[in-house]
Amino acid sequence: MQSGFFVSGVASKMAENRLDNITHNLANVNTTGYKASRSSFESVLSDSVAGASKQQKPSSYLSMGTQYIDTKAGNIKQTGNALDFALVADGYFLVQQTDGSVALTRAGNFTRDNEGNLTTQSGLAILDDSQSPITLPDGKVSGTREGMIYVDNEQVAQLGLVTLINESDLKQKEGTLLLTSDGNTEDAVGKIVVQHGAVEGSNVNAVLAMTEMVATLRSYESTMKVVEQYNQLAGQLSSNVGKIQG
């Protein structure tokens, strides 16, 4: 019975975590450059947890594995905005965080602050190919397929572009910011096509996410019913075992 309690508890926790993921993804279905977060599962032998004896046959059940980022590209939308950039292939823009460290993003809906710095929508600096903040003078902005930025037809900066060596080593920090380990990126300037005047949409499929939510809710309800049944059995054992008959 203890094993049943444990397995049911793990199953309900898995469903809760998956629901959290789906809800967060749905909330960002219209967020530019957002990458969906997914949950993985792993098989665990029950005797390693429940302490099965040698006479018992070990069984297995699913348990939470790790969270990972779905790196599939979203649809590219034409905007015509001078500060919008989209990556046509795998790759990431470089962003400087408030502590000076570097993060990655696919959200190319940039803006320019009062000092002319090219930033994310949250005000973080966009970096060039030497990992220095990009500053744009006043004027008409244009861009090339290589990620070169021009102002009034004068070359101003080259967008910093990288690809990942190991795509599984990618974590979501907040919003559209992504983190990876040091040494897991390589320069991709000249290897990635940049589309000026366009942005990449979220890669969340709203219809699929809603379907997953319904299935997960049903799974959660089923596991909670099992837990309730185990609680009832435990109550019966507690009240009946030890009574003297006759």
N, C-alpha and C positions, 0 to 999 in steps of 0.2 A: 504494500500500500504506500509506503514511503517513496518507493520508486515512482509510483503512479502520480503522487503529489508533485514530485520533482519535475517529471517530464511534462505534466500539465502546466506547471508554473513556468517552465522554460518556454513552452509553446505560446502561452499567453503573452509573455514578455517579448517574444519575437514579433508577435502580431502588433503589439503596442509600438515597438520600434519602427516597424515597417509603416504603420499608419502615420507616425511622426514624419517619416521620410516623404511619404506620398503627399501629406498635407503641405509640407514645406515646398515641395516641387510644384504643386498646384498654385501655391501663392506666388510663384515666380514664373508662371507660364508666359507672361508678357514682359519679363525682364530681359533687356538686351544682353546677349552674351552669356546668359545663365546656363550652367551645366548641372544636370540632374544628379542628385545623390542617390546611390543605390545601396542595398544591404545584401551581403553574401551570407551563406549558411554553411555549416560544416557538420559532419557526422561524428557523433560521440558515442563510444561504447558504454552501455549502461553500467557494466560491472565496475568500471573505473570510478563511478560516482556512488552507486548504490551498494557496492561491496558484495557482489555476488560470490557465492561459494564455488568451489571447483565443480560441484554437482550441478550447478545452475548453468544454463546456456546463456552466454552474454547476448544482449540485444543492442541495437543502436537507435539513436534518435537524432533529429536535427537540432542544432544549437546555433546561436548567433555567431557569425564569423566576423567579418570586418565591413566597414563602410568604404565605398569606393565611388569615384566620380565617373559618370558616363561622359566620355569625351566626344561622343558623336556630334557632328556639326549641326547647328540649327540652320533654318532657312535664311538666306541673305535678302534683305529688303533695301530697295533703292530709296534714299531719302533726299538726295541732292544737297544735304547740308555740308558745308565746307570743312567741318571738323569731324566728320564721320568717316570711319575706316572699318573695313571688314576683311577678315582673312579667309581666302578661298580654300586653302589647304590646312593641314594640321599645323599648329603653331600658336604662339602666344605673344601678346604685347608685354613689355616690361613696365612695372609700376613701382614707384618708390613709396614705401610705407612711412608712417610718422616716425618710426624708430630708425629709419635709414636703410632697413633691409629691403630686399627686392621680392615682390610678389608677381604673379602672372594673371593675365585676364584675357578673355576673348571679347569683352565689351568695348567696342571701338567708338561709342558715342561720346567723344571727348568734348571738352569745353575749354575756354580760355579765361583765366582769372584777370583781375585788374592790372596785374603786372605783366601780362602777356604769356604767362606760363601755361603750357598745354597740360590739362589735368583730366582726371576721371570726374564723373558726376559728383563724387563725394569730396573732390578737392585734392586727391593724391596726384603727385607729379608723374607724367608719362616720361619714360626714359628713352634716350637715343641709343645708337649702337655701341657707344662707349659707356653706357649706363650713367649718363648725365641728364638732368632735367632739360626738357625742351622748352625754349622760349621763342615765341613767334612775334615779330613786329606787326604793326598794323598794316593791313593790305589784303589783297585777294589771295586766299589760300588754295593751292592745288596740290595734287599728289600723284605719284607714279605707281606702276604695278610693283615696283621693288620696295615701296614704302618711303621713297624720298619725298620730303615736303618742300614746296616752293611757296614763296610769298611774293606776289607781283613778278612772277617768273624768275625770281632769284632763289637759288638753292639755299635752304635754311637749316635743315636737319634730316637725318635718316632715322626713321623709327627703329627702335630696338626690337628685334624679332628673334625668338628662340623656338626650338622644338625640344621635346623630351626624349631622353635616352630610354627611360623606363616609364611608360605611361601609367603603370599601376601605382607608381610613387607620386601620387597627386592627392592633395587634401584641400577641402573647402574651408576657407577661413570665415568669411562673411560676405554676403551678397554675391558679387561675381569675382571676388578675389580668390585666387588659388595659390597654394604653397607646394613646394617640392624640396627635396633634399639638395644640399650644395653639391655641385658637380653633376647633377642629373639633367642639365640643359646644355644645348650646343647651339652656336650661332646659326641663324637661318636666314640672314640677310642675303637676298639674291636667290633664295631657294623657295620662298613663299610668295604667292601672288597676293597683293594687297589691292582691294577695290575701294577707290575713293568715292565719297558721297553715298556710302551704303553702310548698313550695320547687320550684324548677325543676330537673329532672334534666339529665344530660348529653345533648347532642344527637348523640352518637356512636351510630350503628346498628351493633351488634356483628356481626350477620349479614353486612351489606354490607361492613364492614371486613375480616372474615375472607375474604370472596370476593375483595376487592381484594388482600389479602395473598397469597393463592394465585396469582392472576394475575401479581402483581409478582414473586414468587419464580420463576415459570416464565420470565418475561421476563429476569430477571437471569441465570438459568442459560443461556438462549439466547445472550445477549450474551457471557457468559464463554466459551462454546464457540467463538464467532466469534473472540474474542481469542486463544484457544488455537490456532486454525487459522492465524491470521496469524503467531503465534510460530513455528509449524512451518515456514511458508513462508519466513519470515525466516531461520530456521536453514538451510534448504536453499539459499537464495541465498548465504548467507555461506560455505557449504562448497563450493558448486559453481561460482560465478562466478569467473572468473579462472584456472580449471584449463586446462592446455594439453592439447588432444586429440591422439591419434595416438601 
